[in-house]
Amino acid sequence: MTEINETIQSSDVPAAAEGQPEQRRGGGKGGDRRGGSGGGRRGEGRRGGQERDSEWQERVVQIRRVSKTVKGGKKMSFRAIIVVGNERGQVGVGVGKAGDVIGAVRKGVADGKKHLVKVPLTRTSSIPTESRGVDGAASVLMRPAAPGTGVIAGGSIRTVLELAGIKNVLAKRLGSKTPLNNARAAIEALQALRTHKETAKERGISLEQIYS
């Protein structure tokens, strides 16, 4: 996993060095003025993009070598399951397939960012209510926990909860052991969460009646 992340980070180096040849060509006075102002704007854009990308964290859940039967034999490729989150209430699960591992990871990250869900967090970094998610043969049960409990979960479910920013929760897998199905079931459970205020608004009652 560390080798994959290092390779992805090293691929961004050429893009950051695009402005260097233009600075060397601007030898005159006019060139210095144009190169200085234009280079500053381009640098600010690159820094802004890096800051936006640094908000998201990616973790590789599983990388498998898969095959597809085609005319003339089998076509081998790699499948990567990636969890993307900002640890502030947004998380997504993506799947990417490619002929190499790096390409599969990149596609998985892009797919995860396309399927983000927003998770309502409490003041103690827990979930507001109990929830259950089902995907295929996998079923995941989540319950809120007191401060200091930690993330009581395992496998891909723990990865999803951590990248969502949840720090106190009880989760249990009640079905299949497949990492992809468990991760998607955890996403379904998080997506079904509602705060007490939202529940009171949907029912058309006051918030005090929810707690009574």
PEHU-V900973 format. One record per residue. RES is the residue in one letter. PSI is psi as a letter, one per 40 degrees, with the letter a starting at -180 (none if undefined). OMEGA is omega in whole degrees, 0 to 359 (NA if undefined). Layout:
RES:PSI:OMEGA
RES:PSI:OMEGA
//
This chain:
M:d:179
T:d:178
E:d:180
I:d:180
N:d:179
E:d:180
T:d:178
I:d:179
Q:d:180
S:d:179
S:e:179
D:e:184
V:d:180
P:d:180
A:d:181
A:e:183
A:e:183
E:d:184
G:e:185
Q:d:180
P:d:180
E:d:179
Q:d:180
R:d:180
R:d:183
G:g:183
G:d:183
G:i:180
K:d:179
G:d:180
G:d:179
D:d:181
R:d:180
R:d:181
G:d:182
G:d:182
S:d:181
G:d:181
G:d:179
G:d:180
R:d:179
R:d:179
G:d:178
E:d:179
G:d:179
R:d:179
R:d:178
G:d:178
G:d:179
Q:d:179
E:d:178
R:d:180
D:d:182
S:e:178
E:d:184
W:i:177
Q:i:179
E:h:176
R:h:179
V:h:179
V:d:183
Q:i:172
I:h:182
R:i:175
R:h:183
V:i:181
S:i:177
K:h:181
T:h:180
V:i:179
K:h:180
G:e:178
G:a:181
K:h:177
K:h:182
M:i:177
S:i:181
F:i:176
R:h:181
A:h:175
I:h:186
I:h:173
V:h:182
V:h:179
G:i:179
N:e:179
E:f:178
R:f:174
G:e:178
Q:h:182
V:i:179
G:i:179
V:h:180
G:i:179
V:h:178
G:i:178
K:h:179
A:i:180
G:e:177
D:i:184
V:d:183
I:d:178
G:d:178
A:d:180
V:d:179
R:d:178
K:d:178
G:d:178
V:d:179
A:d:180
D:d:179
G:d:180
K:d:177
K:e:185
H:f:179
L:i:174
V:i:180
K:h:184
V:h:175
P:h:181
L:i:176
T:i:180
R:d:179
T:e:179
S:f:177
S:a:178
I:i:185
P:d:184
T:i:175
E:i:182
S:i:179
R:h:179
G:i:181
V:h:173
D:h:183
G:b:178
A:e:181
A:h:178
S:h:183
V:h:178
L:h:180
M:i:178
R:i:176
P:i:183
A:i:181
A:i:178
P:h:182
G:e:180
T:d:184
G:a:179
V:h:179
I:g:180
A:i:181
G:i:176
G:a:182
S:d:178
I:d:179
R:d:179
T:d:179
V:d:182
L:d:181
E:d:180
L:e:174
A:e:180
G:e:179
I:h:183
K:e:179
N:h:183
V:i:173
L:h:182
A:i:182
K:h:175
R:h:185
L:f:182
G:b:184
S:i:178
K:e:183
T:h:183
P:d:182
L:d:179
N:d:179
N:d:179
A:d:179
R:d:176
A:d:176
A:d:177
I:d:178
E:d:179
A:d:179
L:d:180
Q:d:181
A:e:182
L:i:176
R:i:175
T:i:180
H:d:179
K:d:178
E:d:179
T:d:178
A:d:179
K:d:179
E:d:181
R:e:180
G:f:179
I:i:181
S:i:180
L:d:179
E:d:179
Q:d:177
I:d:182
Y:e:182
S:none:NA
//
